[in-house]
Amino acid sequence: MPQPPNTPSDKIHSEAFLSELMRRQLVLSTGCALAFLIALLGLPLVNYLAPAIMAKRVGGFTLAWLILGVLFFPYVWAISFHFIRRSLALEASEVKEARR
């Protein structure tokens, strides 16, 4: 039996609804990718531009190795955690909006 127009199902599958959801997901993905690229490309750049600073010892490591070997992975995990949390929140808000 066909559903009457303007039901939540029609709204969820509308072009405007899907376009807005995809736009929000693109903004989130782009932000997370930029955060990752800043770390990935920034460390070699800082090593090149400020080798004396990156050669300083911190906790038994040079600063460069501390960032690369110890701090890089928690940073990537934080980006991943943020992405997953925000992505789920986006989907939940879109579902809530579609049910109105």
N, C-alpha and C positions, 0 to 999 in steps of 0.2 A: 504494500500500500504506500503510495507516495506521501511524503511529508508535506505539510502546508509550508508556504514560503516563510522566510524569516525565522526558521527554527534554529536552535544552536548548531545543528549539524550543517545547515546551509551557511551559517556565518563562519564556521571553522574552515570550510572548504572554499570560501570566497577568495577571489584573487587579492583583494585588499588585505585580508587577514593574513594570508600566507606571505604576501610581500612584506608586510610589517614585521612578521616573525623572522623572516630571512634577513631583513635589514638589521634587526637587533642582534641576531646571531653573528652576522658579519662584523658588526662593530665590536662585539665581545671577542671574536676570534682574532681580529686585527690588533686589538689592544694587547691580547696575550702574546701574539706572535711578535709584536714590537718589543714587549718587555723581554722576551727570550732573546731576540736579536741584539738588543742593547747589551745584554750580558755576554752573548757569544762573540760579538764583534768588538765590544768595548774593552774587554780584557787585553787582547793583543794590541789594541790601539794605545791603551794606557801604558802597557809594557814598552811600547816603542817611544811614546812621547815623554814618559817620566820613569826611566829605568831606575833611577836612584830611589825613588819612593817605593817602587815595587820590589826592590832588593832589601828593604828594611826587614829585620827579623821580628816576628810576632809569634809568641808561643812556640818557638822552636822551628818555625817555618818562615820562609820569605813570604812577604805579603802576596806575591803572585801565586805561589803554591797554596797558600791558605785559601785564597779566593777560589782558585781552580779546583783544588783537591778536596776542600772541606765545605766551603760555602756555596759552591755552584749547585750541587744536588739539592740541598734544602730550598734554594731559590727556585729551581725548576719545579720541585714538589709544591711550593707555595703557588706558583703560577697555575699548575695543574689543578690544585685544590680550588683556587679562585674560579677557574674556568668551569669546573664541574658544578660548583655551588651556584654560580650565576646562571649557567645554562639551565639547570633544573628550576631555578627561580623564574627564569624567563618563560619556560614552558608552563609552569604552574600559573603564572599571571595571565598568560594567553588563554589557558583553559578557563580560568575564572572569568576573564573578560568575555569569552565566547558563550558562557552559560547565562550571561545577563540578557 
